[in-house]
Amino acid sequence: MNILTVSTLYPNSNDPKHGIFVHTRLKHLLSRYPDISAKVIAPVPWFPFSNKVFGEYSKYANVPQKEVIDGIEVYHPRYIVVPKVGMYITPYFLQLAIKKAVKQVQKTFAVDVIDGHYFFPDGIAIERTAKALGLPFTCTARGTDINLIPSYPKARRMLNSVFQNAAHMMSVCQALKDEMKQLGVPDERVSVMRNGVDLELFTPSSNEEQIALKNTRKLETQHLVMSVGWLIERKGHHLIIEALPMLPDVTLAIAGSGPDLEKLRKQAEELNVANRVLFLGALSQPELNKWFQAADVSVLASSREGWANVLLESMASGTPVVATRVWGTPEVVQTPSAGVLVERNPEDIARGLKEILETEKTRSETRRYAEKFSWDETCKGLYDIFSSIAGSTERKR
């Protein structure tokens, strides 16, 4: 069975963490089912200048046209993006890039099914490409593509074609599936395929090891709290900083890069907590695991999340979480050993942190909870879906 994964959310050599969750799902599927072969088309925006003065876009300039990641061939065709005003024309340019790349792949690889990710703009472009080339496709909902984008009437109309023509659709949590049903998608056309966590990559520390690891950071306060994610308003790092004056014994370590870095630094200075806020920059997953192992608790203060992998990565490291009660997050944080759900404001975040920090828990309990979220069940579901679609493709041939 030959699967062609297509998504703009996929790692590349310049940005190895971008869309890592799509790569991780595919990697685990291939490891469990050796009868599957896969290639990836991961388009990147066309941009000619690599100087850092151009910000995030500069990362795209030197992305290779083709590379191999964990043994998987990945193609990076270019497509045109018009910042801020190009929302409704991006699917057209993305389609041109994807279609050309698919034809190139088909010269040596008989595609049975396209495994698409993110409904807008990716799903629009994938649906048009699949129709033109006579290929079946699936699409996986991952967050704002379903819980935000359809609020724009034109985007919703464009999505209807994807809903109607996909061979099958998936969502990473029940909350997104429920929203798709509200958009008119029949229940049987969507399967919940939650992300798992890599239990070998994210390993736990014991209570004693955690204290020792924390002490090596030479913190000015007793407790270490982690916040992980892109530095934008939606991730809520600013709310955690705003909670720090209510938490005098907490040092906050923020892992991630993004456009709000200087704004967050300034906020910490204005609140007189700058000495208790560490900006770690973007971390590799092994580095992130080490920080999780040292932390007492991690916080995710997002306004929107599909299925937040970072929560499970924290728990797999033995670290409980405080998380805002949004979309799929309550499906991840279900027991006291996992953590606490809060409302999205500094006061409730501070309350949740105090609750965890003042309650005696063993990190092994949190790890055992995370172990329920292995990739086995999801990979079996994916295999069954793709096999059914590929079987139909073979019969047509």
C-alpha positions as CSV (number, residue, x, y, z in Angstrom):
1,M,0.0,0.0,0.0
2,N,1.4,3.3,-1.1
3,I,0.5,6.5,0.9
4,L,1.3,10.0,-0.2
5,T,1.1,12.4,2.8
6,V,0.5,16.0,1.8
7,S,0.6,18.9,4.2
8,T,2.2,22.3,4.6
9,L,2.5,21.3,8.3
10,Y,5.6,19.1,8.1
11,P,9.3,19.4,9.3
12,N,12.1,20.5,7.0
13,S,15.9,20.8,7.6
14,N,15.5,24.6,8.4
15,D,12.6,24.1,10.8
16,P,12.7,20.5,12.2
17,K,9.8,21.1,14.6
18,H,7.3,22.6,12.2
19,G,4.4,20.2,11.9
20,I,6.3,17.5,13.8
21,F,3.0,15.9,14.8
22,V,2.2,15.0,11.2
23,H,5.6,13.4,10.7
24,T,5.4,11.6,14.0
25,R,2.0,10.0,13.1
26,L,3.4,8.8,9.8
27,K,6.6,7.5,11.3
28,H,4.7,5.4,13.9
29,L,2.3,4.1,11.3
30,L,5.2,3.0,9.1
31,S,7.0,1.4,12.0
32,R,4.0,-0.8,12.9
33,Y,2.9,-1.7,9.4
34,P,5.9,-2.5,7.1
35,D,3.6,-3.3,4.2
36,I,3.0,0.4,3.9
37,S,5.3,2.6,1.8
38,A,5.1,6.4,2.0
39,K,6.4,9.6,0.5
40,V,5.6,13.2,1.6
41,I,4.8,16.4,-0.3
42,A,5.3,19.3,2.1
43,P,5.0,22.6,0.2
44,V,6.8,25.7,1.6
45,P,6.1,29.3,0.7
46,W,8.3,30.7,-2.0
47,F,10.7,33.3,-0.6
48,P,14.0,34.4,-2.1
49,F,15.8,36.0,0.9
50,S,17.5,34.1,3.7
51,N,18.6,37.1,5.8
52,K,17.1,37.0,9.3
53,V,15.9,40.5,8.9
54,F,12.9,39.0,7.0
55,G,11.7,37.1,10.1
56,E,9.9,33.9,9.8
57,Y,9.8,33.9,6.0
58,S,13.6,33.8,5.8
59,K,13.5,30.2,7.0
60,Y,11.9,29.1,3.8
61,A,14.6,30.4,1.4
62,N,17.0,27.5,1.8
63,V,14.7,24.6,2.4
64,P,15.9,21.8,0.0
65,Q,13.6,20.8,-2.9
66,K,13.9,17.2,-1.6
67,E,15.3,15.6,1.5
68,V,15.0,12.4,3.6
69,I,13.7,12.6,7.1
70,D,13.8,9.4,9.2
71,G,14.0,7.3,6.0
72,I,11.0,9.1,4.4
73,E,11.4,11.0,1.1
74,V,10.0,14.5,1.5
75,Y,9.4,16.9,-1.4
76,H,9.2,20.6,-0.8
77,P,7.6,22.4,-3.8
78,R,7.2,26.1,-3.6
79,Y,3.9,28.0,-3.6
80,I,3.2,31.8,-3.6
81,V,1.8,33.4,-0.4
82,V,0.5,36.9,-0.3
83,P,0.7,37.9,3.4
84,K,-2.5,39.0,5.1
85,V,-4.6,39.4,2.0
86,G,-4.0,36.1,0.2
87,M,-6.3,33.8,2.2
88,Y,-8.6,32.9,-0.6
89,I,-6.0,32.7,-3.4
90,T,-3.5,30.6,-1.5
91,P,-5.4,27.3,-2.2
92,Y,-4.9,28.0,-6.0
93,F,-1.2,28.5,-5.8
94,L,-0.9,25.6,-3.3
95,Q,-2.8,23.4,-5.8
96,L,-0.4,24.2,-8.6
97,A,2.6,23.2,-6.4
98,I,1.0,20.0,-5.1
99,K,-0.3,18.8,-8.5
100,K,3.2,19.2,-10.1
101,A,4.9,17.4,-7.2
102,V,2.3,14.6,-7.2
103,K,2.9,14.0,-11.0
104,Q,6.7,13.9,-10.2
105,V,6.2,11.3,-7.4
106,Q,3.9,9.2,-9.6
107,K,6.7,8.5,-12.1
108,T,8.2,6.0,-9.6
109,F,5.5,5.6,-6.9
110,A,2.0,4.3,-7.6
111,V,-0.1,6.4,-5.2
112,D,-3.0,4.5,-3.6
113,V,-4.3,7.3,-1.4
114,I,-3.4,10.8,-0.5
115,D,-3.1,11.4,3.3
116,G,-4.0,15.1,3.7
117,H,-3.7,17.2,6.8
118,Y,-5.3,20.5,7.7
119,F,-8.5,21.5,5.8
120,F,-7.7,25.0,4.8
121,P,-5.9,25.9,2.7
122,D,-4.3,22.4,2.3
123,G,-7.5,20.4,2.1
124,I,-8.9,22.7,-0.6
125,A,-5.7,22.3,-2.8
126,I,-5.6,18.5,-2.1
127,E,-9.2,18.0,-3.1
128,R,-8.7,19.8,-6.4
129,T,-5.5,17.9,-7.1
130,A,-7.0,14.6,-6.3
131,K,-10.0,15.2,-8.5
132,A,-7.8,16.3,-11.4
133,L,-5.6,13.2,-11.1
134,G,-8.3,10.7,-10.2
135,L,-6.9,9.8,-6.7
136,P,-8.8,9.2,-3.5
137,F,-7.8,11.4,-0.5
138,T,-8.4,11.7,3.2
139,C,-8.0,14.9,5.3
140,T,-7.3,15.2,9.0
141,A,-8.7,18.1,11.1
142,R,-6.1,19.5,13.5
143,G,-7.5,22.7,15.1
144,T,-8.1,26.1,13.7
145,D,-8.9,24.6,10.2
146,I,-12.2,23.6,11.8
147,N,-12.7,25.6,15.0
148,L,-11.9,29.0,13.4
149,I,-11.6,29.1,9.6
150,P,-15.2,28.0,8.9
151,S,-16.5,31.1,10.7
152,Y,-15.6,33.0,7.4
153,P,-18.5,32.3,5.0
154,K,-16.4,32.1,1.9
155,A,-14.0,29.7,3.5
156,R,-16.8,27.5,4.7
157,R,-18.3,27.3,1.2
158,M,-14.9,26.3,-0.1
159,L,-14.6,23.6,2.5
160,N,-17.9,22.0,1.5
161,S,-16.3,20.5,-1.6
162,V,-13.6,18.8,0.7
163,F,-16.3,17.5,3.0
164,Q,-18.2,16.0,0.1
165,N,-15.4,14.5,-1.9
166,A,-13.0,13.1,0.7
167,A,-12.9,9.3,0.8
168,H,-12.9,9.7,4.6
169,M,-12.0,12.3,7.1
170,M,-10.4,12.3,10.5
171,S,-10.1,14.6,13.5
172,V,-7.5,14.6,16.3
173,C,-10.2,14.9,19.0
174,Q,-13.9,14.4,19.5
175,A,-14.6,18.1,19.9
176,L,-13.4,18.8,16.3
177,K,-15.5,15.9,15.0
178,D,-18.5,17.4,16.8
179,E,-17.8,20.7,15.2
180,M,-17.6,19.1,11.8
181,K,-21.0,17.5,12.3
182,Q,-22.3,20.9,13.1
183,L,-20.9,22.0,9.7
184,G,-23.0,19.3,8.0
185,V,-20.5,16.4,7.8
186,P,-22.2,13.0,8.5
187,D,-21.0,11.2,11.6
188,E,-19.9,8.1,9.7
189,R,-17.6,10.2,7.4
190,V,-15.3,11.2,10.3
191,S,-13.2,9.1,12.6
192,V,-11.4,10.4,15.7
193,M,-7.7,9.5,15.4
194,R,-6.1,11.2,18.4
195,N,-2.3,11.8,18.5
196,G,-0.3,9.5,20.7
197,V,2.9,10.3,22.5
198,D,6.4,8.9,21.9
199,L,6.9,7.1,25.2
200,E,10.5,6.2,24.3
201,L,11.5,9.8,23.4
202,F,9.7,11.4,26.4
203,T,10.9,9.5,29.4
204,P,10.1,10.4,33.1
205,S,12.1,11.5,36.0
206,S,11.4,10.2,39.5
207,N,10.6,12.6,42.3
208,E,14.2,12.6,43.5
209,E,15.7,12.9,40.0
210,Q,13.3,15.9,39.3
211,I,14.6,17.8,42.3
212,A,18.2,17.1,41.4
213,L,17.6,18.2,37.8
214,K,15.8,21.4,38.9
215,N,18.6,22.3,41.3
216,T,21.1,22.2,38.4
217,R,19.2,25.1,36.9
218,K,20.1,27.3,39.9
219,L,16.7,28.9,40.1
220,E,16.0,31.8,42.3
221,T,12.7,30.3,43.5
222,Q,11.5,27.0,44.7
223,H,9.3,25.8,41.8
224,L,9.9,25.5,38.1
225,V,7.0,25.9,35.7
226,M,7.2,25.3,31.9
227,S,5.2,26.9,29.1
228,V,5.8,25.6,25.6
229,G,4.6,26.9,22.3
230,W,5.0,29.5,19.6
231,L,5.3,33.0,21.0
232,I,1.9,34.3,19.9
233,E,-1.2,35.6,21.8
234,R,-3.1,32.4,21.1
235,K,-0.7,30.3,23.2
236,G,-1.3,32.5,26.3
237,H,2.3,32.9,27.6
238,H,1.4,36.5,28.6
239,L,-1.4,35.2,30.9
240,I,1.1,33.0,32.8
241,I,3.5,35.9,33.1
242,E,0.6,38.0,34.4
243,A,-0.1,35.3,37.0
244,L,3.5,35.3,38.4
245,P,3.0,38.1,40.9
246,M,0.5,35.8,42.6
247,L,3.1,33.0,42.6
248,P,6.2,34.4,44.4
249,D,7.8,31.0,44.7
250,V,7.6,30.1,40.9
251,T,10.1,30.5,38.1
252,L,8.6,30.3,34.6
253,A,10.6,28.8,31.7
254,I,9.1,29.5,28.3
255,A,10.2,27.2,25.4
256,G,9.5,28.5,21.9
257,S,10.2,31.2,19.4
258,G,7.9,33.7,17.7
259,P,7.0,37.3,17.0
260,D,5.9,38.2,20.6
261,L,9.3,37.6,22.2
262,E,10.1,41.2,22.9
263,K,6.6,42.0,24.0
264,L,6.8,39.2,26.5
265,R,10.2,40.3,27.8
266,K,8.8,43.8,28.3
267,Q,5.7,42.5,30.1
268,A,7.9,40.6,32.5
269,E,10.0,43.7,33.2
270,E,6.9,45.9,33.8
271,L,5.5,43.3,36.3
272,N,8.9,43.1,38.0
273,V,9.2,39.4,37.4
274,A,11.8,39.4,34.7
275,N,14.3,37.6,37.1
276,R,11.8,34.8,37.3
277,V,11.1,34.3,33.5
278,L,13.5,32.3,31.4
279,F,13.2,32.4,27.6
280,L,14.7,29.2,26.4
281,G,14.1,29.6,22.6
282,A,13.0,26.7,20.4
283,L,14.1,23.4,21.9
284,S,14.6,20.0,20.3
285,Q,12.3,17.3,21.6
286,P,15.2,15.6,23.6
287,E,16.0,19.0,25.1
288,L,12.3,19.6,25.9
289,N,12.1,16.3,27.7
290,K,15.0,17.3,29.9
291,W,13.3,20.5,30.9
292,F,10.0,18.7,31.5
293,Q,11.9,16.2,33.7
294,A,13.1,19.1,35.8
295,A,9.8,21.0,36.0
296,D,7.2,20.7,38.8
297,V,4.3,21.5,36.4
298,S,3.7,22.7,32.9
299,V,1.1,25.2,31.7
300,L,-0.8,25.5,28.4
301,A,-2.9,28.6,28.3
302,S,-4.1,28.5,24.7
303,S,-7.4,30.0,23.4
304,R,-7.7,27.2,20.8
305,E,-6.2,23.7,20.6
306,G,-7.2,20.6,18.6
307,W,-5.1,18.0,20.4
308,A,-2.2,19.5,22.3
309,N,0.7,17.1,22.0
310,V,2.8,19.1,24.4
311,L,0.4,18.1,27.3
312,L,1.1,14.4,26.7
313,E,4.8,15.0,26.3
314,S,4.8,16.8,29.7
315,M,2.9,13.9,31.3
316,A,5.1,11.3,29.7
317,S,8.0,13.1,31.4
318,G,6.2,12.7,34.7
319,T,5.1,16.4,34.9
320,P,1.4,17.2,35.5
321,V,-0.2,20.1,33.6
322,V,-2.4,23.1,34.1
323,A,-4.4,23.7,30.9
324,T,-7.2,25.9,29.7
325,R,-10.5,24.2,29.2
326,V,-10.7,24.5,25.4
327,W,-11.7,22.2,22.5
328,G,-9.8,18.8,22.8
329,T,-7.9,19.6,25.9
330,P,-10.5,18.1,28.3
331,E,-10.1,14.9,26.4
332,V,-6.4,14.9,27.2
333,V,-6.6,16.0,30.9
334,Q,-9.1,13.7,32.5
335,T,-7.8,12.8,35.9
336,P,-6.0,14.5,38.9
337,S,-2.8,12.6,38.1
338,A,-2.8,14.3,34.7
339,G,-3.4,17.8,36.0
340,V,-6.0,20.6,36.3
341,L,-8.3,22.4,33.9
342,V,-8.7,26.1,34.3
343,E,-10.4,29.1,32.7
344,R,-8.3,31.3,30.5
345,N,-7.4,34.2,32.9
346,P,-4.3,34.8,35.1
347,E,-6.3,34.3,38.4
348,D,-7.5,30.9,37.5
349,I,-4.1,29.9,36.1
350,A,-2.5,30.9,39.4
351,R,-5.2,28.9,41.3
352,G,-4.5,25.8,39.2
353,L,-0.8,26.0,39.7
354,K,-1.1,26.4,43.4
355,E,-3.4,23.4,43.5
356,I,-0.9,21.2,41.8
357,L,2.1,22.6,43.7
358,E,0.4,22.2,47.1
359,T,-0.8,18.6,46.4
360,E,1.6,15.8,46.9
361,K,1.7,13.6,43.8
362,T,4.2,11.1,42.5
363,R,5.6,11.6,39.0
364,S,5.1,7.9,38.3
365,E,1.3,8.3,38.5
366,T,1.4,11.0,35.9
367,R,3.6,8.9,33.6
368,R,1.2,5.9,34.0
369,Y,-1.6,8.1,32.8
370,A,0.4,9.2,29.7
371,E,1.1,5.6,28.9
372,K,-2.6,5.1,28.0
373,F,-2.0,7.3,25.0
374,S,0.4,5.2,23.0
375,W,0.2,5.2,19.1
376,D,-1.0,1.6,18.8
377,E,-4.8,2.2,18.7
378,T,-4.5,5.2,16.4
379,C,-2.2,3.4,14.0
380,K,-4.5,0.4,13.8
381,G,-7.4,2.7,13.0
382,L,-5.4,4.6,10.3
383,Y,-4.3,1.3,8.8
384,D,-7.8,0.0,8.5
385,I,-9.0,3.3,6.9
386,F,-6.2,3.5,4.4
387,S,-6.4,-0.2,3.5
388,S,-10.1,0.1,2.7
389,I,-9.5,3.1,0.5
390,A,-6.4,1.5,-1.2
391,G,-8.4,-1.7,-1.8
392,S,-11.0,0.3,-3.7
393,T,-8.3,2.1,-5.7
394,E,-6.7,-1.3,-6.7
395,R,-10.1,-2.7,-7.8
396,K,-10.6,0.4,-10.0
397,R,-7.2,-0.1,-11.6
